[in-house]
């Protein structure tokens, strides 16, 4: 409990909010928005690199695109970014509805 109260106090100090619940909400919203931005940036980078959307890239990998180390690495990074984008969109919606 001591750690939790210290974290709440820290959130209050960082956000300038007196209410710890509001401070935590603001902190969570900022984190989720940051992660959404990171995911979108990674997706845009890879879409620009290949000139394709992820779904098309995935379909072509191993067929029209060789299974190279670079392509496989990009696939894993891209898949993670797409998956995380959907996850953080859901979290943002939950924050919007419940907070």
N, C-alpha and C positions, 0 to 999 in steps of 0.2 A: 504493500500500500504506500509506503514511503516513496518508492520509485515512481509510482503512478502520480502521486501528488506533486512530485518534483517536475515530472514531465508536463503536467497540466500548468504548473506555474511557468515553466519555460515557454510553453505555447502562448500563454497570456503575455509574457514579456516580449516575445518575438512579434506577436500580432498587435499588441497594444490593446487587446480586448480584456475587459475585466471579468467577463463571464467565461469560465473555462470551457464550457461546451461550445460556445461561439468561437473561441480560440482554436479548439480542436477541429471544428468544422472548416474554418478558414485555412488551417494548415493542411488538412486533407484535400480540400478543393485545389489549393495551390500545387500540391504534390501530383494529384491526378492530372491537372492541366499540363504540368511539366512533362509527365510521362506520355501524355497524348501527343504533345509537340515532338518529343523525341521519336516516337513511333512514326508519326507522319513524315518527319524529316528523313528517317531511314528508308521508308517506303518510297518517297519521292526520289531519293538518291538512286535507288536501285531501278526504279521505273525509268529514270533518265538514262542510266547506264545501259540498260538493255532495250529501251524503247518499247517496253511491254508492261502489262499489268502482271501481278504475281501469278494469277490463275493460268495465263497463257504461258508464262515462263515455266511453270511447273509441268504443264502438258508437253512442252517441247524439250524439257530436260531429258537427256538420254536418247532423244530421237533426232530432232533438228539441231539441238545444242549438245555438244559432247559432254560426257561425264568427267569434266576436269575438276581438279582440286578447287580452283577459283569458283566454278559454277556451283559446286556442291556447298562450298562455304557460303556463297551469296544466297543460295536456296535456304540454308538453315537460318541465316540472319534475317532474311526477308520473311520467312514463315513465322519466326518469333515476333517480328515487328507487327505483322498482320494479326496474329493471335493476340498479342498484348494490346493492340489498338482496340480490338473488340472488347476485351476484358475491361480496359480502362474506360471505354464508352459506357459499359454497363455500370461501373462504379460511379461515374459522373452522374448517371441517371439516378442511381440510388441515393446519392448525396442530394440531388435536386429534389427528389420526392420525400426523403425522410429527414433531411436536415433543415 
